[in-house]
Amino acid sequence: MLYLIVILLPYCRHPPLEDLIDNVFIRDERMERESAMYKILTGNFTDPLEDIENEYANVDIELVKKYLREDGEVLTDSEDDNQLEINQQEAKNEDNSRMQEQERSYVPGIRKLSFGFPRKSRLDKAQQAMCLRVLLRLSDNEKKSMSDEERKEFEQYMALQKVISEEQKEFLDFAKSQWNDAFNWKIKCNEFVVSKWNTKMQRFKKLPRYYVESISIPLSVQRTNLKNQDIKVTISSCLQQGSFSKVILPKLDHQQMLFMQSASLLAKYPPCVEPDKVTQHFRLPVSEDTYCENLAMEAGADIVISSSGLKCLLSNIDSDHSDSWLVPVVVKSHCGKNIVYVDKRLPPTIATVPQKNSWIYKYILRYYYVKSESSKKTKHMIEDKLEKAANHSDSNSDDNDLSNYYLNIFDQDLCLSDTDKSEKLDSASDKTDSKINKKNVSYNLFEIGQTDLLEHERIKHGVKVYQMLVRTKTDGVEMLSNNKCQPLILSPKMEHQLEFGAEAVTLEESLHQWASLKFRPNTSLARVRIETSTSEIIQIERHTTVSLSNEIKRLYNIKVEDSLNILYNIIERLSSLTPGRYIMRHIPQNGPFAYVYENTIEQRKNAFDLHWVCQTEFQTIPNTPWPPIDNMMSTPSLRCFQRMPAMFYPIMYQKFKYIRAGSDRPRGRPRKNASGINNQG
């Protein structure tokens, strides 16, 4: 009864005229006809807004817009879209999300926000879901033809690019403001890091101490004579391959945590206490590896280099030239021919916590997913020359042809019977012991230069193509769905801010990964994203040289192939050296130049002291710069909730907005009164 009194209060203050005339508070007929509370109490009430969506289903939106424009209405951009279609798509997506939620048991990397975003996205939920679908199709390595629906979505995505770009910039600025560069990140297995670093540094302390400056080498394409030359690298021969362990990557259908203690890693990967007593040739510098020396003389190589040395030399394309590095070089004379040996670089003397963790997780990934005991497949000496790809104009097609050919050889050799293996071992070169387990080591001969030019054109223009022997190690081989094997490299990527998305790979990381694949034919790279604080695997990305090249171009606007010109220039300058020991060094103060120092027996004025550079402690940079979020990289949680990378939470749907100068018309959808008639304002 109290509710009825409240409803009737307005009638007490301003009763209708007929009630006053009849001297009646409220007539019974009017109560039955107009009182909503009376209808509720008697069970006859009908919600005037019920089924309102169906009432608008057949409304011609374009015709309404036409009349509104004629009346002087100014419509917003959101009204120019088909609102009904957006709402229908949103409802469909929500249904799909509910179905996926029921089927899904685990999604890696979902995190509860410890803060609030400053605002909502300018895109609604359906628009973000549509943009994410387009983004995933664009990032797919397999290029497929688009359907009419996909082409329509692509056009809508492109039309929203300005809005997306502006919002992503604001999002990244907010993410950066939340970063604590002094946060005390923990170094994983620090005891193992220190032990391995000390072992690497000991080897450099065994080298001659004093050096004097010899030559300088430009590290910029603009400072060489190779600016307009198309330098390429093609494989000439696969000289030798060792045994390959099997890699079994996890299916992320449940949580994968990489728990690890230093003792476990030290037991499996013990550091060599006495570097002079190393017996496995592939653990020695290439200048001391007898396999390298014998194969180089046999193949007529001009330069011998390890993959570690290659990654160092190919990472100098950054215009800032802010990296410091030091690489030992040895020039030997064999039968009147000089051969240059480029050894591993000096280990870094200082690094951030994320850099140290990235290094240690390489070992942890191998510990977990490389199975060496039960799955060894032995490879043997391969001396057949591969068909040169000089008649191909497109370097990408060269890589594809080479990969297919190399994969066939690889699979055929794995299928050899024990008898065939024995016969092949017996026919191997006497200069190399193919019966020794090579531990995932390969020796490949490459040509670097203007390989597209014919021989007489090279002679005419004085252009030399260098033969480069490259020693590489691979983590293992992975069984593909077609029962073929493919060499695989594992590369960790540390994640520190999953609430915002996936972090972009640094330029150094991406250049090293590209260099690793460029000189390992038919090899794939698995980039494993790992959450730093929990060691949880978030996702595993697959990459090729093409995808990495595109990523470097997108993130840093650098054409990675230009690094081959710099490498060629370095090889050309080193080939002019006389036999002896050298140190090639770059520091930021030298800008786009590296300096080569020749060993001297006596200490001289301005001599370079190698032992002084070899510090006794691997220092840690206290502050970690903010790692930017990749605005094109999706994560499992973003795909789960159908959100675009580096954008705020979407609004549920776009609303119609009526904006007329001087108008006090209510914003939003027209409402109905109790009698079911639209209020037009």
Secondary structure in CASP SS format (residue, H / E / C, confidence):
PFRMAT SS
TARGET T0000
AUTHOR 0000-0000-0000
METHOD secondary structure of the structure
MODEL  1
M C 1.00
L H 1.00
Y H 1.00
L H 1.00
I H 1.00
V H 1.00
I H 1.00
L H 1.00
L H 1.00
P H 1.00
Y H 1.00
C H 1.00
R H 1.00
H C 1.00
P C 1.00
P C 1.00
L H 1.00
E H 1.00
D H 1.00
L H 1.00
I H 1.00
D C 1.00
N C 1.00
V C 1.00
F C 1.00
I C 1.00
R C 1.00
D H 1.00
E H 1.00
R H 1.00
M H 1.00
E H 1.00
R H 1.00
E H 1.00
S C 1.00
A H 1.00
M H 1.00
Y H 1.00
K H 1.00
I H 1.00
L H 1.00
T H 1.00
G C 1.00
N C 1.00
F C 1.00
T C 1.00
D C 1.00
P C 1.00
L C 1.00
E C 1.00
D C 1.00
I H 1.00
E H 1.00
N H 1.00
E H 1.00
Y H 1.00
A H 1.00
N C 1.00
V C 1.00
D C 1.00
I H 1.00
E H 1.00
L H 1.00
V H 1.00
K H 1.00
K H 1.00
Y H 1.00
L H 1.00
R H 1.00
E H 1.00
D C 1.00
G C 1.00
E C 1.00
V E 1.00
L E 1.00
T C 1.00
D H 1.00
S H 1.00
E H 1.00
D H 1.00
D C 1.00
N C 1.00
Q H 1.00
L H 1.00
E H 1.00
I H 1.00
N H 1.00
Q H 1.00
Q H 1.00
E H 1.00
A H 1.00
K H 1.00
N H 1.00
E H 1.00
D H 1.00
N H 1.00
S H 1.00
R H 1.00
M H 1.00
Q H 1.00
E H 1.00
Q H 1.00
E H 1.00
R C 1.00
S C 1.00
Y C 1.00
V C 1.00
P C 1.00
G C 1.00
I C 1.00
R C 1.00
K C 1.00
L C 1.00
S C 1.00
F C 1.00
G C 1.00
F C 1.00
P C 1.00
R C 1.00
K C 1.00
S C 1.00
R C 1.00
L C 1.00
D E 1.00
K H 1.00
A H 1.00
Q H 1.00
Q H 1.00
A H 1.00
M H 1.00
C H 1.00
L H 1.00
R H 1.00
V H 1.00
L H 1.00
L H 1.00
R H 1.00
L H 1.00
S H 1.00
D C 1.00
N C 1.00
E C 1.00
K C 1.00
K C 1.00
S C 1.00
M C 1.00
S C 1.00
D H 1.00
E H 1.00
E H 1.00
R H 1.00
K H 1.00
E H 1.00
F H 1.00
E H 1.00
Q H 1.00
Y H 1.00
M H 1.00
A H 1.00
L C 1.00
Q H 1.00
K H 1.00
V H 1.00
I H 1.00
S H 1.00
E H 1.00
E H 1.00
Q H 1.00
K H 1.00
E H 1.00
F H 1.00
L H 1.00
D H 1.00
F H 1.00
A H 1.00
K H 1.00
S H 1.00
Q C 1.00
W C 1.00
N C 1.00
D C 1.00
A C 1.00
F C 1.00
N C 1.00
W C 1.00
K C 1.00
I C 1.00
K C 1.00
C C 1.00
N H 1.00
E H 1.00
F H 1.00
V H 1.00
V H 1.00
S H 1.00
K H 1.00
W H 1.00
N H 1.00
T H 1.00
K H 1.00
M H 1.00
Q H 1.00
R H 1.00
F H 1.00
K H 1.00
K C 1.00
L C 1.00
P C 1.00
R C 1.00
Y E 1.00
Y E 1.00
V E 1.00
E E 1.00
S E 1.00
I E 1.00
S E 1.00
I E 1.00
P E 1.00
L C 1.00
S C 1.00
V H 1.00
Q H 1.00
R H 1.00
T C 1.00
N C 1.00
L C 1.00
K C 1.00
N C 1.00
Q C 1.00
D C 1.00
I C 1.00
K E 1.00
V E 1.00
T E 1.00
I E 1.00
S E 1.00
S E 1.00
C E 1.00
L E 1.00
Q E 1.00
Q E 1.00
G C 1.00
S C 1.00
F E 1.00
S C 1.00
K E 1.00
V E 1.00
I C 1.00
L C 1.00
P C 1.00
K C 1.00
L C 1.00
D C 1.00
H C 1.00
Q C 1.00
Q C 1.00
M E 1.00
L C 1.00
F C 1.00
M C 1.00
Q C 1.00
S H 1.00
A H 1.00
S H 1.00
L H 1.00
L H 1.00
A H 1.00
K H 1.00
Y C 1.00
P C 1.00
P C 1.00
C C 1.00
V C 1.00
E C 1.00
P H 1.00
D H 1.00
K H 1.00
V C 1.00
T C 1.00
Q C 1.00
H H 1.00
F H 1.00
R H 1.00
L C 1.00
P C 1.00
V C 1.00
S C 1.00
E C 1.00
D C 1.00
T H 1.00
Y H 1.00
C H 1.00
E H 1.00
N H 1.00
L H 1.00
A H 1.00
M H 1.00
E H 1.00
A H 1.00
G C 1.00
A C 1.00
D C 1.00
I E 1.00
V E 1.00
I E 1.00
S E 1.00
S H 1.00
S H 1.00
G H 1.00
L H 1.00
K H 1.00
C H 1.00
L H 1.00
L C 1.00
S C 1.00
N C 1.00
I C 1.00
D C 1.00
S C 1.00
D C 1.00
H C 1.00
S C 1.00
D C 1.00
S C 1.00
W E 1.00
L E 1.00
V E 1.00
P E 1.00
V E 1.00
V E 1.00
V E 1.00
K E 1.00
S E 1.00
H E 1.00
C C 1.00
G C 1.00
K E 1.00
N E 1.00
I E 1.00
V E 1.00
Y E 1.00
V E 1.00
D C 1.00
K C 1.00
R C 1.00
L C 1.00
P C 1.00
P C 1.00
T C 1.00
I E 1.00
A E 1.00
T C 1.00
V H 1.00
P H 1.00
Q H 1.00
K H 1.00
N H 1.00
S H 1.00
W H 1.00
I H 1.00
Y H 1.00
K H 1.00
Y H 1.00
I H 1.00
L H 1.00
R H 1.00
Y H 1.00
Y H 1.00
Y H 1.00
V E 1.00
K E 1.00
S C 1.00
E C 1.00
S C 1.00
S C 1.00
K C 1.00
K E 1.00
T C 1.00
K C 1.00
H C 1.00
M C 1.00
I C 1.00
E C 1.00
D C 1.00
K E 1.00
L C 1.00
E C 1.00
K C 1.00
A C 1.00
A C 1.00
N C 1.00
H C 1.00
S C 1.00
D C 1.00
S H 1.00
N H 1.00
S H 1.00
D H 1.00
D H 1.00
N H 1.00
D H 1.00
L H 1.00
S H 1.00
N H 1.00
Y H 1.00
Y H 1.00
L H 1.00
N H 1.00
I H 1.00
F H 1.00
D H 1.00
Q H 1.00
D H 1.00
L H 1.00
C C 1.00
L C 1.00
S C 1.00
D H 1.00
T H 1.00
D H 1.00
K H 1.00
S H 1.00
E H 1.00
K H 1.00
L H 1.00
D H 1.00
S C 1.00
A C 1.00
S C 1.00
D C 1.00
K C 1.00
T C 1.00
D C 1.00
S C 1.00
K C 1.00
I C 1.00
N C 1.00
K C 1.00
K C 1.00
N C 1.00
V E 1.00
S E 1.00
Y E 1.00
N E 1.00
L E 1.00
F E 1.00
E E 1.00
I E 1.00
G E 1.00
Q C 1.00
T C 1.00
D C 1.00
L C 1.00
L C 1.00
E H 1.00
H H 1.00
E H 1.00
R H 1.00
I H 1.00
K H 1.00
H H 1.00
G C 1.00
V C 1.00
K C 1.00
V C 1.00
Y E 1.00
Q E 1.00
M E 1.00
L E 1.00
V E 1.00
R E 1.00
T E 1.00
K E 1.00
T C 1.00
D C 1.00
G E 1.00
V E 1.00
E E 1.00
M E 1.00
L C 1.00
S C 1.00
N C 1.00
N C 1.00
K C 1.00
C E 1.00
Q E 1.00
P E 1.00
L E 1.00
I E 1.00
L E 1.00
S E 1.00
P E 1.00
K E 1.00
M E 1.00
E E 1.00
H C 1.00
Q C 1.00
L C 1.00
E C 1.00
F C 1.00
G C 1.00
A C 1.00
E E 1.00
A C 1.00
V C 1.00
T C 1.00
L H 1.00
E H 1.00
E H 1.00
S H 1.00
L H 1.00
H H 1.00
Q H 1.00
W H 1.00
A H 1.00
S H 1.00
L H 1.00
K H 1.00
F C 1.00
R C 1.00
P C 1.00
N C 1.00
T C 1.00
S E 1.00
L E 1.00
A E 1.00
R E 1.00
V E 1.00
R E 1.00
I E 1.00
E E 1.00
T C 1.00
S C 1.00
T C 1.00
S C 1.00
E E 1.00
I E 1.00
I E 1.00
Q E 1.00
I E 1.00
E E 1.00
R E 1.00
H E 1.00
T C 1.00
T H 1.00
V H 1.00
S H 1.00
L H 1.00
S H 1.00
N H 1.00
E H 1.00
I H 1.00
K H 1.00
R H 1.00
L H 1.00
Y H 1.00
N C 1.00
I C 1.00
K C 1.00
V C 1.00
E C 1.00
D H 1.00
S H 1.00
L H 1.00
N H 1.00
I H 1.00
L H 1.00
Y H 1.00
N H 1.00
I H 1.00
I H 1.00
E H 1.00
R H 1.00
L H 1.00
S C 1.00
S C 1.00
L C 1.00
T C 1.00
P C 1.00
G E 1.00
R E 1.00
Y E 1.00
I E 1.00
M E 1.00
R E 1.00
H E 1.00
I C 1.00
P H 1.00
Q H 1.00
N H 1.00
G C 1.00
P C 1.00
F E 1.00
A E 1.00
Y E 1.00
V E 1.00
Y E 1.00
E E 1.00
N E 1.00
T C 1.00
I C 1.00
E C 1.00
Q C 1.00
R C 1.00
K C 1.00
N C 1.00
A C 1.00
F E 1.00
D E 1.00
L H 1.00
H H 1.00
W H 1.00
V H 1.00
C C 1.00
Q C 1.00
T C 1.00
E C 1.00
F C 1.00
Q E 1.00
T E 1.00
I C 1.00
P C 1.00
N C 1.00
T C 1.00
P C 1.00
W C 1.00
P C 1.00
P C 1.00
I E 1.00
D C 1.00
N C 1.00
M C 1.00
M C 1.00
S C 1.00
T C 1.00
P H 1.00
S H 1.00
L H 1.00
R H 1.00
C H 1.00
F C 1.00
Q C 1.00
R C 1.00
M C 1.00
P C 1.00
A C 1.00
M C 1.00
F C 1.00
Y C 1.00
P C 1.00
I E 1.00
M C 1.00
Y C 1.00
Q C 1.00
K C 1.00
F C 1.00
K C 1.00
Y E 1.00
I E 1.00
R C 1.00
A C 1.00
G C 1.00
S C 1.00
D C 1.00
R C 1.00
P C 1.00
R C 1.00
G C 1.00
R C 1.00
P C 1.00
R C 1.00
K E 1.00
N C 1.00
A C 1.00
S C 1.00
G C 1.00
I C 1.00
N E 1.00
N C 1.00
Q C 1.00
G C 1.00
END
